[in-house]
Amino acid sequence: MDNATKIQDTTANPAPLGLMGFGMTTILLNLHNAGFFGLDSAILAMGLFYGGIAQLIVGIMEWKKGNTFGTVAFTSYGAFWITLVGLVVMPKLGWTEGPTPASWASYLFIWGFFSLLLFIGTLRLNKALQFVFGTLVILFFLLAAGKATGSATIMTLAGYEGIVCGASAMYAAIAQVYNEMHGKVVLPLGPVKVS
């Protein structure tokens, strides 16, 4: 006779919070990359607190829920935003030299490669997340190319592409919230591939 007790997880889905933190911060930074305004404290604060710390918390929450993909993605991108703020702020504080074009490009390229690996994982998830990660891969590679070449045109293109990426993450976030609230599909996320 099995006397094991099964514990049901009734905690909220943390993914929408992580996607919203990622999406809103990505849009804000890429409005700068597209040339609408300079890199200022609005972007850095958003990157540190909402893109960074909030996503780290979501990554821990995903770990608690047993979601390895969510843990790796949200914790990593939370750390990305914190390191990005560090790359900008640390030289201004005199702690270190600022990044060179080559180190900027390498930093962005390795994040693009990491995102590509996660994108492959999304092929087992819904279409909305596939779009978020697919556009994120393109964004990182465009930013890397822009930093490597010093091309303002590529950086501007990356900015507009990043706005699309961020908006898609916001859509995926709010779709999950609305669908859960209504108990039905209000905003479609696309089918999940099952094999």
N, C-alpha and C positions, 0 to 999 in steps of 0.2 A: 504494500500500500504506500503510495506516494503522498507524503504530508507537506510537500513543498508549497510555499505561498507565492503566488504570482502577484507582483506589484505592477500596477498599471501607471504609466506616465501620464499625468494630467497637466503637466506644465505647458505653458504657451510655446508656440513656434517662434524661436528667436530669429529665424532667417530674414523676415521682413525688416526688422530693425537693422541688421547688418547690411542688407541690400540698400536700404534707404540711406544709411550713413555713407556707404560707398558711392551710391548714385548722386546724391546731392553734392558731396565733396568733389566728385569727379566733374560734375557740371561747372561748379564754381571755379576750379582750377583751369578748366579748359575754356571758360569765358576769357580768362587771362591769356591762355595760349593762342586763342583766336584773335586777340588784340583789342578786346573791349576795355580793359583796364590793367593796371600794373599789379605786380605781386605784392600784396600788402597783408596786414594783420587779419583781415577777414578770411583770407584763404588759409593762412597759417593756423589760425585758431580753429577753423573748421577742420583742417587736416589733422591737427593734434587731438582734438577732443571728440569729434563726431566720426570722422573717417578713421582715426586711430584708436583711441581708447574705447569707444563704443563697439567697434568691430572686434577688438580683443576680448571684450566681455562676451560678445555674441559667440566668438569662437569657443570660449570656455563653456558657454551654455550648450552649444552644439555637441561638445565632448560629453557633457552630462547626459545628453539625449542619445548618445551612441552613434552620432553622425560623423564619421571620419572625414568625408569630403567637406562638410560644413566647418568642421574644426580646423582643418588645414587651410581652407580658403579664407575664412573670416579672420583667423588669427594672423595669417600671413599678410593679408592686405591691411589689417590694422597696423601691423608692424611696418608695412610699406609706408603708410601715411606718416607715421611717427619718424621714420628714418628720413623721409623726404623733407619734413620740417627741420630735422636736424641738419641736413645738407645745406639748407638755406640759413639757418640761425647760427649754427656753430661757428662759421667763419666770421659772422658779424660780431660775435662775442669775443673773437680773438683766440678761440680754442684751437683752431686748425686752419690750414689753407682751404680755400674754396675748391670745389671740384673742377677739374679740367674738362674740356670738351670730350676727351677720350674716356675719362672716368664717368662722366655723366652718361655718355652713350653706352658704356659697358653696364652701368647700373640699370639703365632702362632696358637694355637688351636682355639681361638675365631675368628681369621681371617679365619681359615678353615671352621668353622661353618657358618660364614657370607657368605663366598663364596659358600657353599652348598645351602644356601637359594637363592642366586642369580642364581646358576646353575639350580635350579628348575624353575626359571623364564625363563631361556633360552630355555626351552622345547617348548616355543611358538615362538622362534626365529630360525635363520638358524643353520645348522649343524656345521659350522665353529665356531660360538660362543659357541655352546654346548661343542665342543671339548676344546676350550680355558678354559672355566669355569670348565669343568670336570677335566682337568689336573691340574688346579689351586687348586681345592679342594684336590686332591691327594698330590700335592706339599706341601700345608700348613700342612696337617696331617703328612706327612713324616718328614718335618722340626720339627714339634712339638715333634714327637717321637724321632728324633735324638737329640734334645736339652734335652729332659727329661731323656734319657738313656745315653747320652754322647757317643753314638755310631758313630764312624767315618764312618763306613760302611753305615749306614742309611743316614748320611749327604751327602756322596758321591752319593748314589743312588738318593737322593732328588735333588742333583745338576744336574745330567743327566736328570731327569724327568722335572726339571725346565727349562732346555734348550729347551726341546720339547714344554713345555707350552709357553715359550716366543716366540719361532719360529712360533707357531700356531697363536699367537696374531699378529705377524708381517705379516703373510700370510693374515689373515682376514683384516688387515688394507690396505695392498697394493691391495688386490682383490677389495675392495670397491673403491679405487682410480682409478684403471685401468678400472673397469666396468663402473664407472661414466664417465671417460674421453672418452671411446669408445662408450658409449650408448648401450652396449650389454655385455653379460657375456663373459669376457675374462678369468677370474679365478673364478671358481664356489665356491659359499659359501654354497651350499646345500639348499634344499627346506625349506621353512618356513612352520611349522605345522599350519594348519588352521582347526578349528573344529566348 
